[in-house]
Amino acid sequence: MTEPTRVLIVDDHPMVAEGIRAILETYEDIAVVGTLGNGQEAIDRAAELAPDVILLDLNMPQVNGLSATEILLERDPDTRILILSMHDSPEYISTALRHGAMGYLLKDVPVEEIKTSIDRLMGGTRYLCTGATASLTPGTADGREPLTHREQTILLELAQGKSNRDVAAELEISVRTVETHRKNIKRKLGISTTAGLTRYAMEHGVLQGTGKGF
């Protein structure tokens, strides 16, 4: 017998989370392993709960859905993230997909579509609900791909002169993950040297923690 798909629901509105849980628990091939209230709780408990799919709200206290997606995927790249949101703007949807989410659902979709989307993700296919399909607009208006929140954080650390190993220890991720982020940052900004990254950070206010320019 095939093991049921393990689903974790993360939403800061208890009624929403419990409503989705009630729907999913009607399916024999789905096991809801928990409902959590914010991204930090998801990060802290994902290893323990071992979900196959995480339904993740975007706007949550402490750690939002985008940042949580990056960190969860750094720790377990096989996790399938399905964003559940009320926002249908192209910016929200394309940004979520850029951060590594495999699917995007609007909160007003029919209940059966939640099940369909989970099945699709488990089959290795990305899923966008009908209201989100027209939103895939990669890059920004100036043609440059923006840095993710995680990449901004790592750029700040590197610009302060920290080594890959120092950054890995600070953020509790592997050195290899830092190296991957570093390569992506250089590619996106068109900068090939560490000195160039530092100069960029200074010119855009990153070293003052303002995050300007992103």
The 8 nearest C-alpha neighbors of each residue, nearest first, counted from 0:
[[1, 2, 3, 28, 27, 4, 29, 30],
 [0, 2, 3, 28, 4, 27, 29, 5],
 [1, 3, 0, 4, 28, 5, 29, 30],
 [4, 2, 28, 29, 30, 5, 1, 27],
 [3, 5, 29, 30, 28, 51, 6, 2],
 [4, 6, 50, 30, 51, 31, 32, 29],
 [7, 5, 31, 52, 50, 53, 32, 51],
 [6, 8, 53, 33, 32, 50, 31, 34],
 [9, 7, 34, 54, 53, 16, 35, 33],
 [10, 8, 35, 55, 36, 34, 54, 37],
 [11, 9, 36, 56, 12, 16, 37, 35],
 [10, 12, 36, 37, 59, 13, 9, 35],
 [11, 13, 15, 10, 14, 16, 36, 17],
 [14, 12, 16, 15, 17, 11, 10, 36],
 [13, 15, 17, 16, 12, 18, 19, 11],
 [16, 14, 18, 13, 12, 17, 19, 10],
 [15, 17, 13, 19, 18, 14, 10, 20],
 [16, 18, 20, 14, 19, 15, 13, 21],
 [17, 19, 15, 21, 20, 16, 14, 22],
 [20, 18, 22, 16, 21, 17, 23, 15],
 [19, 21, 17, 23, 18, 22, 24, 16],
 [20, 22, 18, 24, 19, 23, 17, 25],
 [23, 21, 19, 20, 24, 25, 18, 110],
 [24, 22, 20, 25, 21, 26, 19, 29],
 [23, 25, 26, 21, 22, 20, 29, 30],
 [24, 26, 23, 22, 27, 21, 29, 20],
 [27, 25, 24, 28, 29, 23, 22, 30],
 [26, 28, 29, 25, 24, 3, 30, 23],
 [27, 29, 3, 26, 4, 30, 2, 1],
 [30, 28, 4, 3, 27, 26, 5, 31],
 [29, 31, 5, 3, 4, 32, 6, 24],
 [30, 32, 6, 33, 5, 7, 29, 20],
 [33, 31, 7, 6, 30, 5, 48, 50],
 [32, 34, 7, 31, 8, 35, 6, 48],
 [35, 33, 8, 9, 7, 16, 36, 32],
 [34, 36, 9, 37, 8, 10, 40, 33],
 [35, 37, 11, 10, 9, 40, 34, 12],
 [38, 36, 59, 40, 39, 11, 60, 35],
 [37, 39, 62, 41, 67, 40, 63, 64],
 [38, 40, 42, 41, 62, 37, 43, 61],
 [39, 41, 43, 38, 42, 37, 44, 35],
 [40, 42, 38, 39, 44, 43, 45, 37],
 [43, 41, 39, 40, 45, 44, 71, 38],
 [44, 42, 40, 41, 45, 39, 46, 47],
 [43, 45, 47, 41, 46, 42, 40, 48],
 [46, 44, 48, 47, 41, 42, 49, 43],
 [47, 45, 49, 44, 48, 43, 42, 50],
 [46, 48, 44, 45, 49, 43, 50, 32],
 [47, 49, 45, 46, 50, 44, 32, 33],
 [50, 48, 46, 47, 45, 51, 5, 32],
 [51, 49, 5, 6, 52, 48, 7, 53],
 [50, 52, 5, 78, 6, 4, 79, 49],
 [53, 51, 79, 6, 50, 80, 78, 7],
 [52, 54, 7, 80, 6, 55, 81, 8],
 [55, 53, 8, 81, 82, 9, 7, 83],
 [54, 56, 82, 9, 83, 53, 64, 81],
 [55, 57, 83, 10, 84, 64, 82, 58],
 [58, 56, 64, 63, 84, 59, 65, 55],
 [59, 57, 63, 56, 64, 60, 84, 11],
 [58, 60, 63, 37, 11, 57, 62, 61],
 [59, 61, 62, 37, 63, 58, 11, 38],
 [62, 60, 39, 63, 59, 37, 38, 40],
 [63, 61, 38, 39, 60, 67, 66, 59],
 [64, 62, 59, 58, 38, 65, 66, 57],
 [63, 65, 57, 67, 66, 56, 68, 38],
 [66, 64, 68, 67, 63, 95, 57, 98],
 [67, 65, 69, 68, 64, 63, 62, 70],
 [66, 68, 64, 70, 38, 65, 69, 71],
 [69, 67, 65, 71, 66, 70, 64, 72],
 [70, 68, 66, 72, 67, 71, 98, 73],
 [69, 71, 73, 67, 72, 68, 74, 66],
 [72, 70, 68, 74, 73, 69, 67, 42],
 [73, 71, 76, 75, 74, 69, 70, 68],
 [72, 74, 70, 71, 75, 76, 69, 176],
 [73, 75, 71, 72, 70, 76, 172, 46],
 [74, 76, 72, 77, 73, 78, 71, 46],
 [75, 77, 72, 78, 73, 74, 71, 79],
 [78, 76, 75, 79, 72, 51, 74, 52],
 [79, 77, 76, 51, 75, 52, 80, 72],
 [78, 80, 52, 101, 51, 53, 77, 81],
 [79, 81, 100, 53, 101, 52, 54, 78],
 [82, 80, 102, 54, 103, 101, 53, 100],
 [83, 81, 103, 55, 54, 56, 104, 102],
 [84, 82, 104, 56, 55, 105, 106, 103],
 [85, 83, 105, 86, 106, 56, 57, 82],
 [84, 86, 105, 106, 87, 83, 107, 104],
 [87, 85, 84, 88, 91, 105, 92, 106],
 [86, 88, 131, 85, 89, 130, 105, 92],
 [87, 89, 90, 91, 86, 92, 134, 131],
 [90, 88, 134, 92, 91, 93, 87, 135],
 [91, 89, 88, 93, 92, 94, 134, 136],
 [92, 90, 94, 89, 88, 93, 95, 86],
 [91, 93, 95, 89, 94, 90, 96, 134],
 [92, 94, 96, 135, 95, 90, 91, 89],
 [95, 93, 97, 91, 92, 96, 90, 98],
 [96, 94, 92, 98, 97, 93, 100, 91],
 [95, 97, 100, 93, 99, 98, 94, 92],
 [98, 96, 94, 99, 95, 93, 100, 147],
 [99, 97, 95, 96, 69, 100, 94, 65],
 [98, 100, 96, 97, 101, 95, 69, 68],
 [99, 101, 96, 80, 102, 95, 81, 98],
 [102, 100, 125, 80, 81, 79, 99, 96],
 [101, 103, 126, 81, 127, 125, 100, 82],
 [104, 102, 82, 127, 81, 83, 128, 126],
 [105, 103, 83, 128, 82, 127, 106, 84],
 [104, 106, 84, 85, 107, 83, 108, 103],
 [107, 105, 85, 84, 108, 83, 104, 86],
 [106, 108, 105, 109, 85, 104, 110, 84],
 [107, 109, 106, 105, 110, 112, 104, 113],
 [110, 108, 112, 111, 107, 113, 106, 105],
 [109, 111, 112, 113, 108, 22, 114, 19],
 [112, 110, 114, 113, 109, 115, 108, 22],
 [111, 113, 115, 114, 110, 109, 116, 108],
 [112, 114, 116, 111, 115, 110, 117, 109],
 [115, 113, 117, 112, 111, 116, 118, 23],
 [116, 114, 112, 118, 113, 117, 119, 111],
 [115, 117, 119, 113, 118, 114, 126, 112],
 [118, 116, 120, 114, 119, 115, 121, 113],
 [119, 117, 121, 115, 116, 120, 122, 114],
 [120, 118, 116, 122, 117, 124, 121, 115],
 [119, 121, 123, 124, 117, 122, 118, 125],
 [120, 122, 118, 123, 119, 117, 124, 79],
 [123, 121, 119, 120, 124, 118, 117, 125],
 [122, 124, 120, 121, 119, 125, 101, 79],
 [125, 123, 120, 119, 122, 126, 121, 101],
 [124, 126, 101, 102, 120, 123, 119, 127],
 [127, 125, 102, 116, 124, 119, 103, 101],
 [128, 126, 103, 102, 131, 132, 104, 129],
 [129, 127, 104, 131, 130, 132, 103, 126],
 [128, 130, 131, 132, 127, 133, 104, 108],
 [131, 129, 128, 132, 87, 105, 133, 127],
 [132, 130, 128, 129, 134, 133, 127, 87],
 [131, 133, 134, 129, 127, 130, 128, 135],
 [134, 132, 131, 135, 130, 89, 129, 136],
 [133, 135, 89, 132, 131, 136, 92, 93],
 [134, 136, 93, 133, 137, 89, 132, 92],
 [135, 137, 134, 93, 138, 89, 90, 139],
 [138, 136, 135, 93, 139, 144, 97, 94],
 [139, 137, 144, 142, 143, 136, 145, 140],
 [138, 140, 142, 141, 143, 144, 145, 137],
 [139, 141, 142, 138, 143, 144, 137, 136],
 [142, 140, 139, 143, 138, 144, 145, 137],
 [141, 143, 139, 140, 138, 144, 137, 145],
 [144, 142, 141, 138, 139, 145, 187, 140],
 [143, 145, 138, 187, 139, 142, 146, 137],
 [146, 144, 143, 147, 213, 138, 139, 187],
 [147, 145, 150, 151, 148, 144, 213, 184],
 [146, 148, 150, 149, 151, 145, 98, 97],
 [147, 149, 151, 150, 152, 146, 66, 65],
 [150, 148, 152, 147, 151, 153, 66, 69],
 [149, 151, 153, 147, 152, 148, 146, 154],
 [152, 150, 154, 148, 149, 153, 146, 155],
 [153, 151, 149, 155, 150, 154, 148, 156],
 [152, 154, 156, 150, 155, 151, 157, 149],
 [155, 153, 151, 157, 156, 152, 158, 150],
 [154, 156, 158, 152, 153, 157, 205, 206],
 [155, 157, 153, 159, 154, 158, 161, 166],
 [158, 156, 161, 154, 159, 160, 155, 153],
 [157, 159, 197, 155, 160, 156, 154, 200],
 [160, 158, 157, 156, 161, 155, 206, 197],
 [159, 161, 157, 158, 162, 156, 197, 193],
 [162, 160, 157, 159, 165, 156, 166, 163],
 [163, 161, 165, 164, 166, 160, 157, 156],
 [162, 164, 166, 165, 174, 177, 167, 161],
 [163, 165, 167, 162, 166, 174, 168, 161],
 [166, 164, 162, 168, 167, 163, 161, 169],
 [165, 167, 169, 163, 168, 164, 170, 162],
 [168, 166, 172, 164, 174, 170, 173, 165],
 [167, 169, 171, 165, 166, 170, 164, 172],
 [168, 170, 166, 167, 171, 165, 172, 164],
 [169, 171, 167, 172, 168, 166, 153, 165],
 [172, 170, 168, 167, 169, 173, 166, 174],
 [171, 173, 167, 170, 176, 168, 174, 73],
 [174, 172, 176, 175, 167, 177, 171, 168],
 [175, 173, 177, 167, 176, 164, 163, 178],
 [174, 176, 178, 173, 177, 179, 172, 163],
 [175, 177, 179, 173, 178, 174, 180, 172],
 [178, 176, 180, 174, 179, 175, 181, 163],
 [179, 177, 181, 175, 176, 180, 182, 174],
 [178, 180, 176, 182, 181, 177, 175, 183],
 [181, 179, 183, 177, 182, 178, 184, 150],
 [180, 182, 178, 184, 179, 183, 177, 185],
 [183, 181, 185, 179, 180, 184, 186, 178],
 [184, 182, 186, 180, 181, 185, 187, 179],
 [183, 185, 181, 187, 186, 182, 180, 188],
 [186, 184, 190, 182, 188, 183, 187, 189],
 [187, 185, 183, 189, 184, 188, 182, 190],
 [186, 188, 184, 185, 189, 144, 183, 143],
 [189, 187, 185, 190, 186, 184, 143, 144],
 [188, 190, 186, 185, 187, 191, 184, 143],
 [191, 189, 185, 188, 192, 195, 196, 186],
 [190, 192, 185, 189, 195, 193, 186, 196],
 [193, 191, 195, 194, 190, 196, 185, 197],
 [192, 194, 196, 195, 197, 191, 158, 157],
 [195, 193, 197, 192, 196, 198, 158, 199],
 [194, 196, 198, 192, 193, 197, 190, 199],
 [195, 197, 193, 199, 194, 198, 200, 158],
 [198, 196, 158, 200, 194, 195, 199, 201],
 [197, 199, 195, 201, 200, 196, 202, 194],
 [200, 198, 196, 202, 197, 201, 195, 203],
 [199, 201, 205, 197, 203, 198, 202, 206],
 [200, 202, 198, 204, 199, 203, 206, 205],
 [201, 203, 199, 200, 204, 198, 205, 197],
 [204, 202, 200, 212, 211, 201, 205, 199],
 [203, 205, 201, 207, 206, 211, 209, 202],
 [206, 204, 200, 210, 208, 207, 203, 209],
 [207, 205, 208, 204, 201, 200, 155, 158],
 [206, 208, 205, 204, 209, 201, 210, 200],
 [209, 207, 205, 206, 210, 204, 155, 211],
 [208, 210, 211, 207, 205, 204, 206, 203],
 [209, 211, 205, 208, 204, 212, 213, 203],
 [212, 210, 209, 203, 204, 213, 205, 208],
 [211, 213, 203, 210, 204, 205, 202, 209],
 [212, 211, 145, 210, 146, 151, 203, 147]]
